[in-house]
Amino acid sequence: MRMYDIIAKKRDGGTLNREELAFAVNGYVAGDVPDYQMSALLMAIYLRGMTDAETAELTDVMAHSGDMVDLSAIAGIKADKHSTGGVGDKTTLVIAPIVAACGVKIAKMSGRGLGHTGGTIDKMEAVPGTRTSLSQAEFFRQVNEIGISVIGQSGQIAVADKKIYALRDVTATVGCIPLIASSIMSKKLAAGSDAILLDVTMGDGAFMKDLDSALELARLMVSIGTAHGRKVAALITDMDKPLGQNIGNALEVAESMAVLQGKGAADLTEVCLQLASNMLLLAGKGDLPACRAMAEGVIADGSAFEKCCQMFAAQGGDISVLRDADKFRKAKYSFALTAPKDGYIYKNDVEKIGNASVLLGAGRIKKEDAIDFAAGITMHKKLGDFVKAGDSICTFYADDKALFAPAEEMYRSGLVIRDEKPAVPPLVYARVTADGVETF
C-alpha cells in the first residue's frame, strides 16, 4: 500500500476503507508518512468530503491511535459534554457540578483555549492551587468518592488528532465537517464515557456560522457516537453573542459560581439548565421535564455549588475565591469602552470580542503563551440592547494600560450601532438525537 495511491483515490472522489485510513493515520503518527503527503490527503478530504461510514472509520482509527480510557472502575453511568467552543462559554463549570449533584458521575477531560475561545482548564487554573493533572488512580478515586473530576486531556488520548489538527491549522483545512467530527468524537470515544452531550455552537463566535452546517456537524457526531454504542445527543446553541457578561478566566469562574448560587446571568443560566437536563436524560434520570426539575432543584438547594467546591478542594483549589469572588486577584487597570452614539447594538462580532480579550492577556494565540487570569472583559450592553452616546458598553481589565488601545480597536471593528433593533437569535436552536432533529 502506498500513501500516493490513497491520496489519488480521495482526490478522484473515491471512498477510503479502514485499512487505507489506518495506513495514513498511523503512518503519520509514526513518522513514516511525511507532512506534505498528509497535507495533500487532508486537502483532498476537504474538497471531496467523506461518507458517514468513512468518517466513522476515520474517527475510530484516530481514537485508537492512543490510549482508550476504561472507566469501568468508576461505578455507575459516566456522562460527558463537549462544546465546539465560543466566547464566554463557561458552561462546563456549571453543568458538571449540577449533573454530579443529581447522582451522575462526571469523569471529564477538558482542553485549554487557543485563539478567540477560552478553555475550561485555563478557567479552572484561575482558582489558586487547582491541579488539573491527576494520575489515573487519583482521577478514578475522586470520581468514585465525590462524583466529579475535571482534568486536562492526557497527551496520550487520540494522539493522531493533536498531530493532524496542527497540520490542518496551517493548511486551511480546519473548516471541514468530517474532519471536525472525527477530531471531536475520537477524543470523546477514547475518554470512555457512556453518555455524551454535544454543545454545537453556531454564529459569529463559532466554527459553524449557519444552522445548516451546525446541524450537519451535530447529526454526523451523534451518528458516530451512536454507532459506537454511546448515548449521544447534541444541542445547537447560539454564539452570535457571548454567554453571560464576563469573558476572561477568573471573571468567568466568578460568573459560573453565581449561576450555581442561583443568581447568575439569565442567558447563561438557561443554556446551562438545558444542557444539564439533556445530560441527565442521556444518563437515564427521567424524561426531560423531570431532568429539568432535578437540575433546578440542585441549584435551589445549594448542592450543585457545594459539589463544585468539593471538586476544586479535592484538586487543591482555594475555594474561598469560589465563595467570595472579591478574593480573586484583580487586574491593575480598567478601561470603559463607550458608545459613540445613540442606538441599538445591531452587530457585535463575537470573534472580535474574543480576540480583544486575548489582546488583553486573557487568552493565547500560540499554545505556549502565558495567560493573565485576571484579564478580560465585562459586558454591560449586548446585541439588541439600546445605548446612549457615552454609555459604557463594556469594561476591559488588564495589568498593562498599553493593551487597551489594540483591544479597543479590535472590539470596535466588530461593533455596529443603528437606529433599528436587530433580530436577536434564540439561545438554543435545535436538539439532535439518533431519532432526528427537533427545532425550537
C-alpha positions, 0 to 999 in steps of 0.5 A: 500500500502506498500513501500516493495511491490513497491520496489519488483515490480521495482526490478522484472522489473515491471512498477510503476503507479502514485499512487505507485510513489506518495506513495514513493515520498511523503512518503519520503518527509514526513518522513514516508518512511525511507532512506534505503527503498528509497535507495533500490527503487532508486537502483532498478530504476537504474538497471531496468530503467523506461518507458517514461510514468513512468518517466513522472509520476515520474517527475510530482509527484516530481514537485508537491511535492512543490510549482508550480510557476504561472507566469501568472502575468508576461505578455507575453511568459516566456522562460527558459534554463537549462544546465546539467552543465560543466566547464566554462559554463557561458552561462546563463549570456549571453543568458538571457540578449540577449533573454530579449533584443529581447522582451522575458521575462526571469523569471529564477531560477538558482542553485549554483555549487557543485563539478567540475561545477560552478553555475550561482548564485555563478557567479552572487554573484561575482558582489558586492551587487547582491541579488539573493533572491527576494520575489515573488512580487519583482521577478514578478515586475522586470520581468514585468518592465525590462524583466529579473530576475535571482534568486536562486531556492526557497527551496520550488520548487520540494522539493522531488528532493533536498531530493532524489538527496542527497540520490542518491549522496551517493548511486551511483545512480546519473548516471541514465537517468530517474532519471536525467530527472525527477530531471531536468524537475520537477524543470523546470515544477514547475518554470512555464515557457512556453518555455524551452531550454535544454543545454545537455552537453556531454564529459569529463566535463559532466554527459553524456560522449557519444552522445548516452546517451546525446541524450537519456537524451535530447529526454526523457526531451523534451518528458516530457516537451512536454507532459506537454504542454511546448515548449521544445527543447534541444541542445547537446553541447560539454564539452570535453573542457571548454567554453571560457578561464576563469573558476572561478566566477568573471573571468567568469562574466568578460568573459560573459560581453565581449561576450555581448560587442561583443568581447568575446571568439569565442567558447563561443560566438557561443554556446551562439548565438545558444542557444539564437536563439533556445530560441527565436524560442521556444518563437515564434520570427521567424524561426531560421535564423531570431532568429539568426539575432535578437540575433546578432543584440542585441549584435551589438547594445549594448542592450543585455549588457545594459539589463544585467546591468539593471538586476544586478542594479535592484538586487543591483549589482555594475555594474561598475565591469560589465563595467570595469572588472579591478574593480573586486577584484583580487586574491593575487597570480598567478601561470603559469602552463607550458608545459613540452614539445613540442606538441599538447594538445591531452587530457585535462580532463575537470573534472580535470580542474574543480576540480583544480579550486575548489582546488583553492577556486573557487568552493565547494565540500560540499554545505556549503563551502565558495567560493573565487570569485576571484579564478580560472583559465585562459586558454591560450592553449586548446585541439588541440592547439600546445605548446612549452616546457615552454609555459604557458598553463594556469594561476591559481589565488588564495589568498593562494600560498599553493593551487597551488601545489594540483591544479597543480597536479590535472590539470596535471593528466588530461593533455596529450601532443603528437606529433599528433593533436587530433580530436577536437569535434564540439561545438554543436552536435545535436538539439532535438525537439518533431519532432526528432533529427537533427545532425550537 
